[in-house]
Amino acid sequence: MPLINNKVGDDGTVGKDKALVDGKALVDSLIKVVACYRVLATCVGGCTDSLQLRDELRQTREKAQRLAMAIRSHLTSHLRDKSLPEEQRKEMEILWVGFSSSLELFHVDMCKVFNMGDIFSLSKKETRVQNGLQGGGSEVAARALSVPDLNQPQSTSLPAEFESHERSTMEKDISQLDHMIDDMEMKVNVLRWMVEPHGPQYPDPLSSTDSASLLSVDEEQPGHQHLHQRRKLFVLLLLVAVVLVVATLSICIVFFS
């Protein structure tokens, strides 16, 4: 009987499973970094806007870009693999949708920071909006960058040509991200509306049938019926009192006019 070597197949399956796990970890990291960048972006132009905030935005943006490059290479190589099993392909497509959606949100936030930085210059403190926020985004940026703390004393003086250099860098980064999104759509054709997510489902809210049954149970209780009858009696007495008052006023007007 010929011997069949199953080790190669097992190694290939294990390798693809590891690739799926690595892809999930990368996409989850990108989602968290993009969320942190969005939080920091809301502070631009406000009373907490500062040189440190702009630097935290830059560091968070650079980390998101590095993650995006790694994820694009990872997912593209596997989704273009014709030998990828169907189940793993579906999982990879779900990751691809999450990845591309995060990139689009990241692109929107980068454009927002770019435009807001043009309106609210660091050199003009009087232009900032006093929105009442306190504290900076150091904790948020530290979480995005996976470092202990960024809340360290930094120079409060504005370096020469800082804003112009940062704006030119951001303009290039936005253009590169725009090109990356277009390139991704050309290389991998994943129709988002055809991808069906599957995972832990949240508990459904109370259905109409359950709510109706609860109402019927409440109405059947004796205390509830008694309270309902008292409300009806109160409304009836109120209507009678209003009618009497109106009739009395009409009689008074007839006799004294």
Backbone as CSV, one residue per row, in Angstrom:
resi,resn,N_x,N_y,N_z,CA_x,CA_y,CA_z,C_x,C_y,C_z
1,MET,0.852,-1.193,0.000,0.000,0.000,0.000,0.889,1.244,0.000
2,PRO,0.648,2.197,-0.901,1.494,3.389,-0.930,1.237,4.271,0.273
3,LEU,2.301,4.864,0.770,2.193,5.754,1.918,1.787,7.154,1.461
4,ILE,0.909,7.733,2.219,0.420,9.092,1.908,0.981,10.049,2.950
5,ASN,1.634,11.068,2.492,2.233,12.049,3.395,1.213,13.153,3.657
6,ASN,0.613,13.101,4.859,-0.372,14.117,5.237,0.259,15.307,5.942
7,LYS,1.536,15.237,6.208,2.171,16.304,6.970,2.211,17.597,6.182
8,VAL,2.407,17.473,4.857,2.474,18.680,4.037,1.135,19.407,4.061
9,GLY,0.041,18.618,3.920,-1.277,19.247,3.960,-1.570,19.866,5.307
10,ASP,-1.171,19.146,6.383,-1.403,19.696,7.708,-0.619,20.975,7.921
11,ASP,0.639,20.982,7.464,1.445,22.187,7.618,0.834,23.346,6.842
12,GLY,0.300,23.057,5.646,-0.316,24.128,4.869,-1.556,24.672,5.546
13,THR,-2.363,23.784,6.137,-3.575,24.224,6.830,-3.233,25.061,8.054
14,VAL,-2.235,24.592,8.794,-1.817,25.339,9.981,-1.289,26.707,9.589
15,GLY,-0.521,26.762,8.490,0.016,28.039,8.040,-1.079,29.018,7.642
16,LYS,-2.126,28.508,6.982,-3.225,29.396,6.581,-4.051,29.833,7.780
17,ASP,-4.203,28.951,8.761,-4.897,29.346,9.988,-4.122,30.438,10.717
18,LYS,-2.810,30.291,10.751,-1.979,31.312,11.390,-2.074,32.629,10.636
19,ALA,-2.141,32.568,9.314,-2.283,33.787,8.519,-3.600,34.477,8.825
20,LEU,-4.654,33.702,9.052,-5.951,34.284,9.391,-5.915,34.939,10.765
21,VAL,-5.289,34.279,11.715,-5.166,34.849,13.066,-4.338,36.126,13.037
22,ASP,-3.228,36.100,12.291,-2.396,37.296,12.177,-3.164,38.442,11.520
23,GLY,-3.958,38.116,10.498,-4.747,39.148,9.835,-5.762,39.774,10.772
24,LYS,-6.426,38.956,11.589,-7.389,39.488,12.556,-6.711,40.410,13.560
25,ALA,-5.535,39.993,14.024,-4.811,40.817,14.996,-4.405,42.157,14.388
26,LEU,-3.957,42.132,13.138,-3.551,43.373,12.478,-4.741,44.302,12.259
27,VAL,-5.853,43.749,11.796,-7.037,44.582,11.540,-7.583,45.154,12.844
28,ASP,-7.606,44.352,13.904,-8.064,44.858,15.202,-7.182,45.995,15.689
29,SER,-5.880,45.861,15.493,-4.961,46.931,15.902,-5.214,48.199,15.102
30,LEU,-5.444,48.062,13.807,-5.709,49.228,12.977,-7.008,49.918,13.393
31,ILE,-8.036,49.144,13.680,-9.317,49.731,14.089,-9.141,50.553,15.368
32,LYS,-8.373,50.037,16.310,-8.147,50.764,17.560,-7.349,52.035,17.322
33,VAL,-6.327,51.961,16.470,-5.507,53.145,16.202,-6.325,54.203,15.463
34,VAL,-7.148,53.783,14.508,-7.996,54.740,13.778,-9.005,55.383,14.718
35,ALA,-9.553,54.606,15.657,-10.480,55.168,16.634,-9.789,56.197,17.523
36,CYS,-8.563,55.903,17.939,-7.808,56.863,18.750,-7.493,58.126,17.950
37,TYR,-7.177,57.959,16.682,-6.902,59.125,15.842,-8.151,59.989,15.704
38,ARG,-9.300,59.361,15.608,-10.547,60.131,15.501,-10.797,60.945,16.762
39,VAL,-10.522,60.355,17.930,-10.697,61.081,19.184,-9.760,62.276,19.244
40,LEU,-8.506,62.071,18.851,-7.546,63.173,18.856,-7.938,64.252,17.848
41,ALA,-8.501,63.839,16.726,-8.872,64.809,15.687,-9.956,65.765,16.152
42,THR,-10.810,65.319,17.080,-11.869,66.195,17.576,-11.328,67.347,18.422
43,CYS,-10.090,67.250,18.868,-9.504,68.295,19.714,-8.828,69.397,18.907
44,VAL,-8.640,69.198,17.615,-7.968,70.207,16.793,-8.862,71.434,16.681
45,GLY,-8.282,72.592,16.987,-9.035,73.841,16.934,-9.725,74.205,18.222
46,GLY,-9.717,73.303,19.207,-10.344,73.586,20.489,-9.356,74.143,21.495
47,CYS,-9.849,74.299,22.722,-8.986,74.882,23.755,-7.880,73.927,24.194
48,THR,-7.983,72.651,23.874,-6.926,71.693,24.213,-5.938,71.492,23.072
49,ASP,-6.121,72.221,21.984,-5.198,72.104,20.860,-3.834,72.652,21.256
50,SER,-2.796,71.937,20.903,-1.445,72.339,21.300,-0.441,71.670,20.379
51,LEU,0.808,72.036,20.580,1.894,71.421,19.820,1.994,69.936,20.144
52,GLN,1.755,69.577,21.412,1.807,68.175,21.804,0.704,67.374,21.124
53,LEU,-0.494,67.959,21.009,-1.592,67.265,20.331,-1.258,67.011,18.862
54,ARG,-0.694,68.020,18.195,-0.338,67.830,16.790,0.729,66.745,16.634
55,ASP,1.657,66.678,17.589,2.687,65.646,17.517,2.091,64.268,17.786
56,GLU,1.125,64.193,18.710,0.453,62.922,18.964,-0.349,62.474,17.746
57,LEU,-0.964,63.414,17.063,-1.673,63.087,15.826,-0.712,62.542,14.768
58,ARG,0.455,63.162,14.681,1.443,62.698,13.711,1.900,61.280,14.025
59,GLN,2.209,61.009,15.295,2.670,59.665,15.661,1.574,58.617,15.439
60,THR,0.344,58.957,15.798,-0.767,58.022,15.593,-1.003,57.786,14.109
61,ARG,-0.897,58.842,13.326,-1.080,58.702,11.874,-0.007,57.804,11.269
62,GLU,1.224,57.971,11.700,2.312,57.160,11.160,2.140,55.686,11.527
63,LYS,1.674,55.412,12.756,1.454,54.017,13.131,0.322,53.413,12.312
64,ALA,-0.750,54.179,12.098,-1.864,53.670,11.287,-1.411,53.389,9.861
65,GLN,-0.532,54.207,9.339,-0.029,53.986,7.979,0.831,52.729,7.902
66,ARG,1.647,52.516,8.916,2.476,51.298,8.921,1.603,50.047,9.014
67,LEU,0.583,50.109,9.844,-0.333,48.968,9.945,-1.076,48.743,8.633
68,ALA,-1.498,49.830,8.005,-2.245,49.705,6.747,-1.390,49.060,5.659
69,MET,-0.134,49.426,5.594,0.750,48.824,4.589,0.930,47.324,4.845
70,ALA,1.100,46.968,6.122,1.287,45.545,6.451,0.014,44.749,6.163
71,ILE,-1.154,45.309,6.510,-2.420,44.595,6.289,-2.698,44.450,4.796
72,ARG,-2.445,45.491,4.043,-2.698,45.418,2.600,-1.877,44.307,1.960
73,SER,-0.602,44.234,2.316,0.253,43.183,1.760,-0.204,41.803,2.220
74,HIS,-0.601,41.698,3.488,-0.993,40.402,4.049,-2.280,39.894,3.413
75,LEU,-3.314,40.731,3.390,-4.614,40.289,2.877,-4.603,40.121,1.362
76,THR,-3.903,41.004,0.668,-3.877,40.908,-0.793,-3.242,39.596,-1.252
77,SER,-2.140,39.231,-0.626,-1.453,37.998,-1.038,-2.309,36.766,-0.802
78,HIS,-3.104,36.762,0.268,-3.920,35.588,0.561,-5.220,35.582,-0.238
79,LEU,-5.827,36.729,-0.456,-7.076,36.748,-1.220,-6.842,36.461,-2.698
80,ARG,-5.648,36.697,-3.177,-5.334,36.383,-4.573,-4.819,34.953,-4.738
81,ASP,-4.744,34.230,-3.628,-4.303,32.837,-3.673,-5.485,31.955,-4.078
82,LYS,-5.394,31.311,-5.207,-6.487,30.486,-5.719,-6.696,29.222,-4.883
83,SER,-5.680,28.792,-4.158,-5.802,27.569,-3.363,-6.362,27.813,-1.968
84,LEU,-6.747,29.025,-1.660,-7.277,29.341,-0.329,-8.641,28.668,-0.153
85,PRO,-8.835,27.902,0.928,-10.129,27.236,1.152,-11.270,28.252,1.243
86,GLU,-12.469,27.777,0.945,-13.628,28.663,0.865,-13.936,29.327,2.207
87,GLU,-13.867,28.544,3.296,-14.172,29.103,4.616,-13.171,30.186,5.012
88,GLN,-11.898,29.923,4.756,-10.884,30.917,5.083,-10.983,32.126,4.168
89,ARG,-11.399,31.906,2.923,-11.585,33.038,2.015,-12.694,33.963,2.539
90,LYS,-13.754,33.376,3.061,-14.842,34.190,3.609,-14.358,35.004,4.805
91,GLU,-13.547,34.361,5.642,-12.992,35.082,6.803,-12.073,36.218,6.345
92,MET,-11.257,35.939,5.344,-10.369,36.973,4.818,-11.155,38.124,4.186
93,GLU,-12.257,37.810,3.539,-13.083,38.862,2.937,-13.718,39.744,4.013
94,ILE,-14.108,39.135,5.125,-14.634,39.931,6.235,-13.561,40.874,6.772
95,LEU,-12.345,40.361,6.907,-11.237,41.218,7.348,-10.969,42.323,6.330
96,TRP,-11.102,41.987,5.059,-10.862,42.980,4.008,-11.878,44.116,4.087
97,VAL,-13.130,43.780,4.340,-14.170,44.809,4.458,-13.903,45.700,5.667
98,GLY,-13.538,45.085,6.797,-13.202,45.888,7.972,-11.987,46.772,7.745
99,PHE,-11.013,46.229,7.035,-9.795,46.984,6.736,-10.092,48.174,5.820
100,SER,-10.810,47.935,4.733,-11.102,49.022,3.789,-12.009,50.074,4.413
101,SER,-12.953,49.658,5.254,-13.821,50.628,5.932,-13.024,51.490,6.900
102,SER,-12.083,50.880,7.605,-11.234,51.651,8.529,-10.368,52.645,7.772
103,LEU,-9.868,52.238,6.610,-9.060,53.158,5.810,-9.874,54.354,5.344
104,GLU,-11.117,54.122,4.975,-11.954,55.234,4.530,-12.220,56.211,5.673
105,LEU,-12.491,55.689,6.865,-12.679,56.566,8.029,-11.390,57.319,8.349
106,PHE,-10.285,56.626,8.250,-8.994,57.251,8.502,-8.723,58.365,7.498
107,HIS,-9.075,58.137,6.253,-8.898,59.146,5.206,-9.754,60.382,5.502
108,VAL,-10.978,60.166,5.936,-11.866,61.289,6.276,-11.283,62.100,7.432
109,ASP,-10.792,61.429,8.463,-10.240,62.132,9.617,-8.957,62.871,9.266
110,MET,-8.144,62.286,8.408,-6.926,62.982,7.988,-7.265,64.262,7.230
111,CYS,-8.245,64.194,6.357,-8.672,65.403,5.628,-9.235,66.442,6.584
112,LYS,-9.956,65.973,7.609,-10.509,66.896,8.600,-9.389,67.601,9.357
113,VAL,-8.407,66.841,9.817,-7.280,67.446,10.543,-6.519,68.412,9.638
114,PHE,-6.361,68.047,8.384,-5.650,68.908,7.438,-6.378,70.235,7.260
115,ASN,-7.688,70.186,7.083,-8.462,71.416,6.891,-8.563,72.235,8.172
116,MET,-8.750,71.563,9.292,-8.842,72.285,10.568,-7.511,72.929,10.933
117,GLY,-6.413,72.253,10.615,-5.108,72.844,10.880,-4.859,74.087,10.054
118,ASP,-5.481,74.154,8.890,-5.357,75.350,8.066,-6.144,76.514,8.654
119,ILE,-7.268,76.203,9.290,-8.106,77.260,9.865,-7.578,77.715,11.215
120,PHE,-7.221,76.736,12.061,-6.779,77.044,13.425,-5.267,76.832,13.508
121,SER,-4.558,77.906,13.368,-3.096,77.846,13.420,-2.627,77.857,14.866
122,LEU,-1.548,77.120,15.145,-1.000,77.100,16.502,-0.391,78.432,16.898
123,SER,0.013,79.197,15.917,0.629,80.489,16.217,-0.395,81.552,16.603
124,LYS,-1.694,81.243,16.421,-2.757,82.207,16.747,-3.706,81.561,17.744
125,LYS,-3.428,81.782,19.022,-4.246,81.162,20.057,-5.644,81.762,20.131
126,GLU,-5.791,82.996,19.682,-7.097,83.640,19.796,-8.129,83.038,18.841
127,THR,-7.682,82.260,17.870,-8.622,81.671,16.919,-9.223,80.357,17.402
128,ARG,-8.750,79.848,18.503,-9.235,78.550,18.973,-10.619,78.670,19.591
129,VAL,-11.374,77.602,19.480,-12.735,77.560,20.006,-12.691,77.105,21.457
130,GLN,-13.301,77.894,22.327,-13.359,77.532,23.743,-14.528,76.575,23.960
131,ASN,-14.268,75.305,23.751,-15.332,74.305,23.830,-15.505,73.703,25.213
132,GLY,-14.712,74.129,26.175,-14.876,73.657,27.552,-14.187,72.351,27.868
133,LEU,-13.515,71.747,26.897,-12.812,70.492,27.164,-11.569,70.747,27.992
134,GLN,-11.239,69.790,28.823,-10.052,69.890,29.666,-9.174,68.667,29.451
135,GLY,-7.872,68.882,29.587,-6.934,67.784,29.405,-6.659,67.529,27.939
136,GLY,-5.620,66.788,27.698,-5.243,66.486,26.323,-5.564,65.060,25.954
137,GLY,-5.012,64.630,24.855,-5.255,63.269,24.384,-4.067,62.370,24.577
138,SER,-3.239,62.663,25.572,-2.025,61.872,25.772,-2.344,60.423,26.078
139,GLU,-3.389,60.210,26.921,-3.754,58.837,27.258,-4.266,58.094,26.031
140,VAL,-5.035,58.795,25.188,-5.560,58.175,23.976,-4.424,57.831,23.022
141,ALA,-3.505,58.774,22.843,-2.374,58.525,21.950,-1.482,57.418,22.490
142,ALA,-1.296,57.376,23.811,-0.481,56.311,24.404,-1.106,54.947,24.170
143,ARG,-2.442,54.895,24.228,-3.118,53.620,23.965,-2.949,53.215,22.508
144,ALA,-3.011,54.189,21.611,-2.869,53.873,20.188,-1.456,53.426,19.859
145,LEU,-0.475,54.030,20.503,0.917,53.730,20.191,1.496,52.630,21.064
146,SER,0.692,52.141,22.022,1.129,51.059,22.911,2.395,51.432,23.672
147,VAL,2.396,52.644,24.207,3.509,53.098,25.049,2.934,53.459,26.410
148,PRO,3.773,53.454,27.472,3.242,53.697,28.814,2.548,55.040,28.963
149,ASP,3.174,56.124,28.546,2.572,57.442,28.727,3.272,58.433,27.813
150,LEU,2.480,59.312,27.244,3.042,60.395,26.433,2.918,61.742,27.126
151,ASN,2.343,61.748,28.318,2.117,63.005,29.028,3.399,63.435,29.723
152,GLN,4.356,63.847,28.913,5.650,64.269,29.407,5.869,65.732,29.046
153,PRO,6.620,66.442,29.839,6.855,67.853,29.520,7.568,67.999,28.187
154,GLN,6.967,68.782,27.311,7.540,69.015,26.000,7.712,70.510,25.786
155,SER,8.429,70.856,24.771,8.657,72.260,24.456,7.356,72.903,23.994
156,THR,7.010,74.036,24.585,5.778,74.739,24.217,6.016,75.743,23.097
157,SER,7.278,75.973,22.744,7.576,76.912,21.662,7.395,76.217,20.321
158,LEU,6.896,76.956,19.367,6.616,76.408,18.048,7.886,76.388,17.214
159,PRO,8.338,75.205,16.789,9.547,75.149,15.960,9.335,75.877,14.640
160,ALA,10.410,76.339,14.089,10.327,77.061,12.824,9.842,76.128,11.721
161,GLU,8.909,76.608,10.932,8.367,75.876,9.780,7.697,74.562,10.175
162,PHE,7.251,74.462,11.438,6.631,73.205,11.872,5.324,72.957,11.130
163,GLU,4.476,73.964,11.139,3.146,73.775,10.548,3.218,73.574,9.038
164,SER,4.072,74.321,8.373,4.183,74.164,6.920,4.739,72.788,6.556
165,HIS,5.715,72.315,7.344,6.273,70.980,7.090,5.229,69.899,7.360
166,GLU,4.468,70.060,8.453,3.450,69.065,8.790,2.332,69.049,7.746
167,ARG,1.982,70.210,7.241,0.921,70.270,6.231,1.356,69.603,4.931
168,SER,2.581,69.846,4.531,3.073,69.208,3.302,3.170,67.695,3.466
169,THR,3.583,67.247,4.676,3.655,65.808,4.937,2.265,65.184,4.932
170,MET,1.308,65.866,5.560,-0.053,65.341,5.598,-0.667,65.290,4.203
171,GLU,-0.359,66.280,3.396,-0.894,66.294,2.032,-0.384,65.089,1.240
172,LYS,0.885,64.762,1.424,1.445,63.577,0.758,0.828,62.300,1.303
173,ASP,0.645,62.252,2.635,0.066,61.049,3.239,-1.373,60.834,2.773
174,ILE,-2.137,61.898,2.662,-3.518,61.782,2.190,-3.549,61.291,0.752
175,SER,-2.649,61.814,-0.063,-2.581,61.375,-1.453,-2.176,59.903,-1.548
176,GLN,-1.219,59.478,-0.729,-0.790,58.080,-0.732,-1.910,57.156,-0.264
177,LEU,-2.657,57.583,0.755,-3.758,56.767,1.239,-4.868,56.672,0.189
178,ASP,-5.115,57.767,-0.488,-6.101,57.751,-1.573,-5.687,56.776,-2.672
179,HIS,-4.417,56.810,-3.021,-3.901,55.895,-4.039,-3.951,54.449,-3.549
180,MET,-3.683,54.217,-2.273,-3.724,52.870,-1.722,-5.135,52.293,-1.805
181,ILE,-6.143,53.093,-1.472,-7.529,52.611,-1.534,-7.907,52.248,-2.959
182,ASP,-7.519,53.093,-3.926,-7.811,52.782,-5.332,-7.072,51.528,-5.792
183,ASP,-5.827,51.401,-5.370,-5.026,50.243,-5.767,-5.597,48.951,-5.182
184,MET,-6.106,49.030,-3.965,-6.701,47.860,-3.332,-7.927,47.389,-4.100
185,GLU,-8.753,48.324,-4.526,-9.960,47.955,-5.267,-9.622,47.353,-6.632
186,MET,-8.493,47.734,-7.188,-8.089,47.175,-8.471,-7.525,45.764,-8.320
187,LYS,-6.791,45.517,-7.239,-6.130,44.221,-7.068,-7.064,43.149,-6.513
188,VAL,-7.946,43.535,-5.607,-8.841,42.574,-4.956,-10.272,43.037,-5.151
189,ASN,-11.071,42.214,-5.767,-12.465,42.556,-6.042,-13.356,41.849,-5.024
190,VAL,-13.577,42.525,-3.891,-14.451,42.000,-2.850,-15.669,42.913,-2.769
191,LEU,-16.825,42.379,-3.106,-18.061,43.157,-3.056,-18.565,43.190,-1.616
192,ARG,-18.602,44.375,-1.051,-18.934,44.481,0.365,-20.339,43.985,0.669
193,TRP,-21.279,44.281,-0.231,-22.662,43.884,0.042,-22.873,42.377,-0.101
194,MET,-21.856,41.680,-0.605,-21.951,40.227,-0.722,-21.290,39.505,0.450
195,VAL,-20.594,40.249,1.291,-19.893,39.638,2.430,-20.848,39.577,3.611
196,GLU,-21.021,38.399,4.164,-21.914,38.190,5.293,-21.085,37.975,6.559
197,PRO,-21.148,38.923,7.485,-20.397,38.744,8.731,-21.043,37.684,9.598
198,HIS,-20.240,36.973,10.328,-20.741,36.001,11.273,-19.837,36.018,12.494
199,GLY,-20.468,36.067,13.637,-19.704,36.155,14.869,-20.660,36.141,16.037
200,PRO,-20.202,36.581,17.206,-21.086,36.604,18.385,-22.221,37.589,18.174
201,GLN,-23.432,37.104,18.308,-24.604,37.937,18.110,-25.006,38.586,19.429
202,TYR,-25.406,39.849,19.340,-25.912,40.537,20.511,-27.351,40.077,20.785
203,PRO,-27.774,40.063,22.034,-29.144,39.632,22.328,-30.150,40.571,21.681
204,ASP,-31.185,39.961,21.098,-32.203,40.762,20.436,-33.007,41.536,21.460
205,PRO,-33.447,42.739,21.087,-34.317,43.495,22.001,-35.649,42.775,22.173
206,LEU,-36.414,43.231,23.136,-37.693,42.621,23.439,-38.602,42.703,22.229
207,SER,-39.098,41.563,21.783,-39.947,41.540,20.599,-41.321,42.085,20.922
208,SER,-42.100,42.370,19.848,-43.440,42.915,20.037,-44.350,41.899,20.705
209,THR,-44.138,40.614,20.415,-44.965,39.576,21.027,-44.731,39.506,22.523
210,ASP,-43.419,39.576,22.909,-43.101,39.540,24.335,-43.655,40.746,25.065
211,SER,-43.530,41.940,24.436,-44.029,43.149,25.075,-45.540,43.111,25.207
212,ALA,-46.228,42.576,24.180,-47.685,42.473,24.251,-48.113,41.511,25.355
213,SER,-47.360,40.401,25.496,-47.694,39.451,26.550,-47.475,40.057,27.929
214,LEU,-46.409,40.877,28.062,-46.175,41.538,29.341,-47.289,42.511,29.668
215,LEU,-47.753,43.263,28.651,-48.845,44.205,28.874,-50.120,43.482,29.275
216,SER,-50.387,42.349,28.618,-51.589,41.605,28.949,-51.520,41.059,30.366
217,VAL,-50.339,40.629,30.795,-50.177,40.140,32.160,-50.409,41.251,33.166
218,ASP,-49.873,42.465,32.864,-50.064,43.593,33.764,-51.530,43.971,33.875
219,GLU,-52.244,43.917,32.733,-53.646,44.310,32.754,-54.497,43.313,33.521
220,GLU,-54.060,42.046,33.586,-54.835,41.038,34.276,-54.670,41.113,35.783
221,GLN,-53.693,41.857,36.270,-53.471,41.940,37.702,-54.570,42.782,38.345
222,PRO,-55.079,42.416,39.549,-56.166,43.163,40.206,-55.795,44.601,40.522
223,GLY,-54.590,44.818,41.000,-54.181,46.173,41.335,-54.178,47.079,40.123
224,HIS,-53.755,46.536,39.003,-53.732,47.336,37.773,-55.151,47.705,37.331
225,GLN,-56.104,46.757,37.444,-57.479,47.040,37.048,-58.098,48.101,37.952
226,HIS,-57.842,48.011,39.255,-58.381,48.991,40.191,-57.845,50.389,39.893
227,LEU,-56.558,50.477,39.610,-55.956,51.767,39.282,-56.530,52.324,37.988
228,HIS,-56.791,51.468,37.033,-57.361,51.897,35.759,-58.775,52.443,35.958
229,GLN,-59.590,51.794,36.817,-60.944,52.269,37.093,-60.917,53.620,37.800
230,ARG,-59.988,53.809,38.714,-59.889,55.093,39.422,-59.518,56.222,38.467
231,ARG,-58.667,55.926,37.503,-58.306,56.949,36.518,-59.506,57.336,35.670
232,LYS,-60.295,56.345,35.274,-61.495,56.639,34.485,-62.468,57.518,35.267
233,LEU,-62.680,57.195,36.545,-63.580,57.976,37.384,-63.092,59.409,37.551
234,PHE,-61.782,59.585,37.715,-61.215,60.923,37.874,-61.415,61.758,36.610
235,VAL,-61.214,61.159,35.446,-61.408,61.876,34.192,-62.865,62.263,34.015
236,LEU,-63.784,61.363,34.379,-65.210,61.654,34.250,-65.621,62.808,35.148
237,LEU,-65.161,62.806,36.401,-65.473,63.902,37.323,-64.893,65.222,36.829
238,LEU,-63.709,65.175,36.255,-63.088,66.393,35.740,-63.903,66.974,34.594
239,LEU,-64.409,66.119,33.714,-65.232,66.590,32.604,-66.542,67.194,33.108
240,VAL,-67.162,66.567,34.102,-68.412,67.107,34.679,-68.161,68.466,35.302
241,ALA,-67.043,68.628,36.006,-66.726,69.918,36.634,-66.517,70.998,35.588
242,VAL,-65.866,70.674,34.494,-65.656,71.649,33.429,-66.986,72.072,32.822
243,VAL,-67.891,71.104,32.600,-69.213,71.430,32.039,-69.996,72.337,32.976
244,LEU,-69.963,72.078,34.274,-70.667,72.909,35.244,-70.117,74.327,35.270
245,VAL,-68.819,74.461,35.216,-68.217,75.798,35.230,-68.621,76.583,33.995
246,VAL,-68.604,75.929,32.836,-68.988,76.605,31.599,-70.454,77.017,31.641
247,ALA,-71.324,76.144,32.163,-72.746,76.471,32.250,-72.988,77.636,33.200
248,THR,-72.297,77.645,34.340,-72.442,78.741,35.303,-72.011,80.066,34.705
249,LEU,-70.918,80.091,34.006,-70.437,81.324,33.378,-71.414,81.807,32.314
250,SER,-72.009,80.896,31.572,-72.973,81.299,30.542,-74.207,81.940,31.154
251,ILE,-74.694,81.357,32.263,-75.874,81.922,32.936,-75.570,83.300,33.488
252,CYS,-74.384,83.451,34.087,-73.991,84.757,34.650,-73.918,85.815,33.532
253,ILE,-73.407,85.454,32.405,-73.292,86.429,31.300,-74.671,86.835,30.822
254,VAL,-75.631,85.884,30.762,-76.996,86.199,30.285,-77.705,87.141,31.242
255,PHE,-77.625,86.920,32.559,-78.351,87.705,33.540,-77.714,89.083,33.796
256,PHE,-76.421,89.196,33.689,-75.756,90.472,34.029,-75.390,91.302,32.797
257,SER,-75.727,90.841,31.620,-75.423,91.627,30.442,-76.545,92.631,30.158
